[in-house]
Amino acid sequence: MSRKYLSIGVAVLSAFLLGGLWTDYHMSMDSPLKNQETAYFEITKGQSLKAIADGLQGKGLLARPFWFRLMAWAGNASKRMKFGEYEIPVQTTPRQLLGLFTSGKVRHYGLTFIEGWTFKQMVEAMNREPGIVHQTEGKSPVEIMGLMDSPGEQAEGRFYPDTYFFSKGTADIEILKRSYRKMQTVLADEWQAKAQGLPLHNPYEALILASIVEKESALAEERNKIAGVFSRRLAKGMLLQTDPSVIYGMGEAYTGNIRKEDLHRDTPFNTYVHTGLPPTPISMPGIGAIRASLHPDSGASLYFVARGDGGHVFSNTLAEHNKAVDQFQKNRHE
């Protein structure tokens, strides 16, 4: 065979091989991954391109890791990948996956803090989340507030109840800071718009009262009425006599029922013993309770008692209140 024909043969073979490789490359990069349902993949900080491709292959997602690495290298995408956990929908191609990794659109989780929760319940909820880095676990509220650069502040009630979204690897202290800042903003704004003549001297007192209203009101439409009762009692120097505050002061001793002796126990939170507000909030109030405390209903009621269906009976006089107690709560503190 002459050199001419040999050269032509080599060229044809090379073209055939290159064409086959080119076809294989495009088919590999533009054919859907192997997942039959939404898959999740995490890129860790400092992870190499080879480790990422091998990890995808190991999960059964990627059939040709070499082509994936070549495309990432050729497009300089290997240096632009963002670490984090990614959600990979069905029918995603390797080319689209590379775009996802360089976009930084990592998977987000939601953590909800509920109105009326205590700080202890908030911390417990964070500790149950496996995607969070637990920097506060085992630390006291005082230590946690120190980590938040708020030393000397009481933790209870300082955080805003809401749903907070985070990516895997977020520190719990960062979520707490977001909740803390939101409560500061909300409380400051609501304080500026407060009604006149309130028996409250500062936003923190409003927060304390709101925390009580939050625990006392099962029905949103009663919040302003309940806040009105407490505001009038504060203005008159009367005892607030609110059970949720007593329960909070009992701590672990509370087992689901308040006895008569509990109402006489001298704790800072026993509003059957001490006049005025308790020293700190007793829960995390929501916007409804905060607004009600700063805009209480006008009226003459000084008492209320639970009916047992979530609502309350409001009374102007002690005699009226005692009748309501006999009707709905006769055996409550026996």
C-alpha positions in Angstrom: 0.0 0.0 0.0 1.4 3.4 -1.0 2.1 6.0 1.6 -0.7 8.1 0.0 -3.4 5.6 0.6 -2.0 4.8 4.1 -2.2 8.5 5.0 -5.8 8.6 3.7 -6.7 5.5 5.7 -5.1 6.9 8.9 -7.0 10.2 8.3 -10.3 8.4 7.8 -9.8 6.3 10.8 -8.8 9.3 12.9 -11.8 11.2 11.7 -14.0 8.2 12.5 -12.5 7.8 16.0 -12.8 11.6 16.7 -16.3 11.6 15.4 -17.2 8.7 17.7 -15.5 10.4 20.6 -17.3 13.7 19.8 -20.6 11.9 19.6 -20.0 10.0 22.8 -19.0 13.2 24.6 -22.2 15.0 23.5 -24.4 12.0 24.3 -22.8 11.7 27.7 -23.2 15.4 28.5 -26.7 15.8 27.1 -28.4 12.6 28.2 -30.3 12.6 31.5 -28.5 11.3 34.6 -29.5 7.9 36.0 -31.7 9.0 38.9 -35.3 8.0 38.8 -36.3 10.4 41.5 -34.9 13.7 42.9 -31.3 13.1 44.1 -29.1 15.0 46.5 -25.4 15.6 46.2 -23.0 17.5 48.4 -19.9 19.3 47.4 -17.6 19.8 50.4 -15.3 22.8 50.8 -12.0 22.2 49.0 -13.2 19.0 47.2 -11.4 18.3 44.0 -13.0 18.0 40.6 -12.0 14.4 40.3 -13.5 13.6 43.7 -16.8 15.3 42.7 -17.0 13.3 39.4 -16.1 10.1 41.2 -18.7 10.8 43.9 -21.4 11.3 41.2 -20.4 8.0 39.6 -20.4 6.3 43.0 -24.0 7.4 43.5 -24.9 5.9 40.2 -25.7 9.3 38.7 -22.8 9.8 36.2 -21.8 7.1 33.7 -18.8 9.0 32.1 -17.0 11.0 34.8 -14.1 11.7 32.4 -16.3 13.7 30.1 -17.8 15.6 33.0 -14.3 16.5 34.2 -13.2 17.5 30.7 -16.2 19.8 30.2 -15.7 21.4 33.6 -12.0 21.9 32.9 -12.5 23.2 29.4 -15.0 25.8 30.6 -13.0 26.7 33.6 -16.1 25.6 35.7 -14.0 23.6 38.0 -12.8 26.8 39.7 -16.3 28.2 39.9 -18.1 25.3 41.6 -19.8 26.3 44.9 -19.7 24.0 47.9 -23.0 22.9 49.5 -25.8 20.4 49.0 -27.6 20.3 45.7 -31.0 19.0 44.7 -30.9 17.2 41.4 -34.2 16.8 39.6 -35.0 13.8 37.4 -34.0 14.4 33.7 -31.1 16.7 34.6 -28.2 16.3 32.2 -24.5 16.4 33.2 -24.2 19.7 31.3 -27.1 21.1 33.3 -25.7 19.7 36.5 -22.4 21.5 35.9 -24.4 24.7 35.5 -26.2 24.0 38.8 -22.9 23.4 40.6 -21.5 26.7 39.4 -24.7 28.7 40.1 -24.5 28.1 43.9 -28.2 27.4 44.1 -27.8 25.0 47.0 -30.6 23.1 48.7 -32.3 25.1 51.5 -34.0 23.7 54.6 -36.7 25.5 56.7 -36.7 25.7 60.5 -39.8 27.1 62.1 -39.9 28.8 65.6 -43.5 28.8 66.9 -45.2 31.6 68.7 -45.3 30.9 72.4 -42.2 28.7 72.4 -39.6 29.2 75.1 -35.9 29.7 74.4 -35.3 26.1 75.5 -37.7 24.8 72.9 -36.0 26.9 70.2 -32.6 25.4 71.0 -34.1 21.9 71.2 -35.6 22.4 67.7 -32.2 23.5 66.3 -30.5 20.6 67.9 -32.8 18.2 66.1 -31.8 19.5 62.7 -29.0 17.4 61.2 -28.0 20.0 58.6 -27.1 22.6 61.2 -23.7 23.0 62.8 -24.4 22.9 66.5 -22.3 25.6 68.1 -24.7 26.2 71.0 -25.3 22.6 72.0 -24.6 22.1 75.7 -24.2 25.9 76.4 -26.4 27.9 78.8 -28.6 30.8 77.6 -26.1 33.2 79.1 -23.2 31.6 77.1 -25.3 31.6 74.0 -26.1 35.3 74.3 -22.4 35.9 74.7 -21.7 34.1 71.5 -24.3 36.4 69.9 -22.4 39.5 71.1 -25.3 40.4 73.4 -23.7 39.6 76.8 -25.9 40.4 79.8 -29.2 40.1 77.9 -31.8 37.6 78.9 -32.4 35.1 76.0 -36.1 34.5 76.7 -38.4 36.2 74.3 -35.7 38.0 72.4 -36.2 36.0 69.2 -38.9 36.4 66.5 -41.1 33.4 65.7 -40.9 32.7 62.0 -39.6 30.1 59.4 -35.9 30.6 58.7 -34.3 29.0 55.6 -30.7 27.8 55.7 -28.3 25.7 53.7 -26.6 22.6 55.0 -23.6 23.5 57.2 -25.1 26.7 58.6 -24.3 27.4 62.2 -27.2 27.5 64.7 -25.8 30.8 66.1 -26.3 32.4 62.6 -30.0 31.4 62.6 -30.4 32.8 66.1 -28.8 36.0 65.1 -31.3 36.4 62.2 -34.2 35.7 64.5 -32.8 38.1 67.2 -32.3 40.9 64.7 -35.8 40.5 63.3 -37.4 40.7 66.7 -35.4 43.9 67.4 -36.6 45.4 64.2 -40.3 44.4 64.7 -40.3 45.5 68.3 -38.8 48.9 67.5 -41.2 49.5 64.7 -44.3 48.5 66.7 -43.1 50.6 69.7 -43.0 53.7 67.5 -46.6 53.1 66.5 -47.9 52.3 70.0 -51.1 53.7 71.5 -50.8 56.5 74.0 -51.1 56.2 77.8 -49.8 52.6 78.1 -48.5 51.5 81.5 -45.3 50.4 79.7 -42.0 52.3 80.0 -39.9 50.8 77.2 -40.0 48.2 74.4 -38.7 45.4 76.7 -41.7 45.8 79.0 -43.9 45.6 75.9 -42.1 42.3 75.0 -42.7 40.9 78.5 -46.4 41.7 78.3 -46.7 40.4 74.8 -45.2 37.1 75.9 -47.9 36.7 78.5 -50.6 37.7 76.0 -49.2 35.1 73.6 -49.5 32.3 76.2 -53.0 33.4 77.4 -54.7 33.8 74.0 -55.7 30.8 72.1 -58.0 32.9 69.9 -56.5 35.7 67.8 -59.6 37.8 68.2 -59.2 37.9 72.0 -55.6 39.1 72.1 -56.5 42.8 72.4 -59.1 42.1 75.1 -56.6 40.1 77.1 -54.0 42.8 76.7 -56.6 45.4 77.8 -57.2 43.5 81.0 -53.5 43.3 81.8 -52.9 46.9 80.9 -55.7 48.1 83.3 -54.4 45.9 86.1 -50.9 47.2 85.6 -52.2 50.8 85.6 -54.1 50.2 88.9 -51.2 48.3 90.6 -53.2 45.1 90.7 -51.7 41.6 90.6 -51.7 40.3 87.1 -52.5 36.8 88.3 -51.6 35.0 85.1 -51.1 31.3 85.3 -48.6 31.0 82.4 -46.1 33.2 84.3 -46.5 31.0 87.4 -45.9 27.9 85.3 -42.8 29.5 83.7 -41.4 30.2 87.2 -42.1 26.6 88.3 -39.7 25.3 85.7 -39.3 21.6 85.7 -41.5 21.3 88.8 -44.5 21.9 86.6 -46.1 18.6 85.7 -49.3 19.8 84.0 -51.3 21.2 86.9 -51.1 24.2 89.2 -51.9 23.6 92.9 -52.9 26.2 95.4 -49.5 26.1 97.1 -47.9 26.9 93.7 -49.9 30.1 93.6 -48.3 31.1 96.9 -44.7 30.0 96.1 -42.5 33.1 96.0 -40.7 33.0 92.6 -40.0 36.2 90.6 -42.5 35.0 88.0 -45.4 34.4 90.4 -47.8 37.1 89.4 -50.2 36.0 92.2 -47.5 37.2 94.7 -45.7 40.1 93.0 -47.3 43.1 91.3 -46.2 44.4 88.0 -44.6 42.5 85.1 -42.4 39.5 85.6 -38.6 40.2 85.2 -38.3 38.7 81.7 -40.6 37.4 78.9 -42.0 34.0 79.5 -42.2 33.0 75.8 -41.5 34.1 72.3 -44.4 36.4 71.2 -45.6 36.8 67.6 -46.6 40.0 65.9 -50.2 39.6 66.9 -49.5 39.5 70.6 -47.0 42.4 70.3 -49.5 44.6 68.5 -52.3 43.7 70.9 -50.0 44.6 73.9 -49.3 48.0 72.3 -52.9 48.6 71.2 -55.0 47.0 73.9 -58.8 47.2 73.8 -60.4 50.0 75.8 -63.0 48.9 78.3 -63.5 48.2 82.0 -62.9 44.4 82.3 -60.3 43.5 84.9 -60.7 39.7 84.9 -61.1 36.8 82.5 -61.4 33.1 82.9 -61.1 30.3 80.3 -64.3 28.6 79.2 -62.6 25.4 78.2 -63.1 25.8 74.5 -60.2 28.2 73.8 -62.2 31.3 74.6 -62.6 33.4 77.7 -65.3 35.1 79.8 -64.4 38.7 80.6 -65.7 40.4 83.7 -65.6 44.0 85.0 -66.0 43.1 88.7 -64.7 40.5 91.1 -68.2 39.3 91.8 -68.9 38.7 88.1 -65.5 36.9 87.8 -66.1 34.6 90.7 -69.4 33.5 89.2 -67.6 32.7 85.9 -64.9 30.8 87.8 -67.5 28.8 89.6 -69.1 27.9 86.3 -66.0 27.1 84.2 -63.0 26.6 86.6 -64.5 25.4 89.9 -61.9 22.6 90.4 -59.0 24.2 88.7 -56.6 24.9 91.6 -57.8 22.2 94.0 
